[in-house]
């Protein structure tokens, strides 16, 4: 292990820390808050549903490169494959997507809206726009500063249900500091935003608790 740590670059170490912390902290925190009745009862099942949507929607497909893509084991450095095993990678990413990004993003949106629940009981374009900016913005940040070496132009991603254009239509959106932002990797969060919002509205309507 000491030899592995000695060969890690700062960027790789940062990636490992962010991946594990963003997945494990919500995984531990949400059930604890649920058991102690510190969050509404719908939050935990909502979080679980989002995990499966993210996993089936794109994370498993991108992870293994099932359809016309490279697996994550090919797209990243060997040392990262040792520290974040390929078969665990999609689980961690899906947990982070559901917890830190989706649930965390909804919490921040609720705080931004003055802790008012009206925007989450029925569709509002202003709230949808806020969520879209947040979800796409975090994804761009992650791609540029965490996963840039795994998502470059010469490393194709698999087709996935929430990335239906696959690698066949994947224009380069822009480049910055030698790092590329591609259309295909933005598409899951473009589609995911209305899914998350609609699922939250449905959940709150069927729940006896409207608190966030």
N, C-alpha and C positions, 0 to 999 in steps of 0.2 A: 504493500500500500504506500509506503514512503516513497518508493521509486515512481509510482504513478503520480503522486502529488507533486513530486519534484519536476515532472515533465509537463504539468498542467500550465497553460498560459493563464493570464489573469482573466481573459474573456471566457475561457472554458470553465474556470472555477466559478465565475459569476453565473454562467449558464446553469451549472449543476446546482448551485445554491438556490437560484430563483425557481428552477423546475421543482425541486423537492419541497421547498418552503411554500410555494404557491399552491401546491397540491395537497400537502399533508396538513397545513394549518387549518384550512376550511374543513377537511375531512375529520379532524379532531374537534374543532371548535363548534361546528354546527350541531352534531349530536349531543355534545355536552350542554349547549344552550337549550336544545330541544328537551332533554331530560329534566333540566332545571326550570322548564317553563319560562324561559327568558326571551323566547321568540315564538311567534305564532306556530301552531302545530302543522300548518301547511308547508312551512319552509323546508323541512327535511325531505318530505316526499317530492317537493318541487325540485330541490337540489339533485335528488337521485334521478328524476326524469331527465333533467338537463344533462346529467352525466351520460346517459344512454343515447340521447339525441346527438351529443357531440361525438361520442365514440362511433356510433353507427353512421353518423352524417358525414364525417371526414377523417377523424383521427386514425381509425384502424386502417383505412384505405391508404392514407398518406404514409402511415407507419410501415406497412408491408409492400407498398407499391404494386397492389394487386392488378391494376389495369393500366398498362402503358406507362408505368412510373418506376422510379428507383426506390428501394426500401431505405429507411432511415439509416440502416447499417452501412449502406453504400454512400450515402450523402454526407456523412459526418466523419470526424476523425475517430480512429480506433480507440483512443483513450476515453472518448465520450461513450462509446459502446460498452466499455468496461464499467464505467461509473453509472451509466443509465442504460441497463440492458434493453435490447430491442423489444423483447416481449413485455417489458414493464413500461416502456416509453409511452405507448398509447394510453395506458391506464393513467399515468401521471399527468399527461397533457389533458386528458378528458376531465380529470378531477380539477385541474387548474381552470379549465374553461368553464366548468359548471360552477365552481365555488368562487375563486378569486375574481374571475372576470364577470360572469353573469350575475351571481348573487351580489358580489361586491359592487358591480356597476349599477345594479338596481338600487342598492343601498345609497350609493353616492348620488344617484338621480333623485331619490326620495329626499335626501338632505338638501340637495340643490333647490328642490321645489318647496322648501320651507316645511318639510315634514308633513306635507299634506298628501292625502291618499286619493284625491279626486282624479288625478291624472293616471291612476292605475286601475280604476274601476271601469273605465270605458276608453276607447281609442281616442287619443288626441295626437294630432300631427306634431305639435310642439314637443311632446314627451317622446314620441317616436324619433324625431330629429335629434333630440338630446342623446338618446340611447345609441342611435346610429353613429353619431360623432364619437361617442365614448368607445363603442366596440371596435369600430374601424380604426380609430386613433390608437388604441392600445395594440391592435394587431400590427399596424405599421411600425410602431415603436419596437415591438417584439421582433419583427422581421429584420429591422435595421440594426438592432443592438444585441440581439441574442441568437437568432437563427439565420443570420445573413449568409453564413457559409454553407448552410444546408438547403437554402432556397435560391441559389444562384441560377442564372440562365441555363447553364449546362447540366442541371440536376433536376430532371422532370419529376413532377408529382403525379400520383395516380389519379385517374378519374374517381370521383366519389359522389354519392347522392346529393350532397350540398355543394359540390363543385362540378356541376353537370357538363361544363364545356371541356373538362379534362385538359390534358396537355396539348390538345389539337388546336384550341383557340386560347392562347395565353399571351396576349400582347404585353410588352414591357410598358409599364405606366410611367415610371421615371427612375432615374439613377441619382444617387447622392453619395459622394465620397467613396465611389467604387462599389456601392451596394445597391442592388436592384430591387424594385418593388414590382411584382408581377400581378396580373389580373386574377389568375386562378387562385392564388393564396388569399386574396381579399374576398373572393366570392362566398366562401362559407359564412363569414360574418355578415356579409350583405344580406344573405338569405336568413341567417340565424336571428338577426335583430327583430324582424316582425314575428318570427316564431316564438321568441322569448316573451315579447310583449303580449302577444295574443294568449299564450299559455298562462302568463301571470293574470291577465284579465279573467280568463276562464276559471283559474284557480280561486281567485278572490270572490268571484260570483258564487262559486259553489261552496265557499267556506263561510263559517259563522263568524270568523274573525277577519276584519278588514285592516288590521294594523300591520305596519311593516316593521 
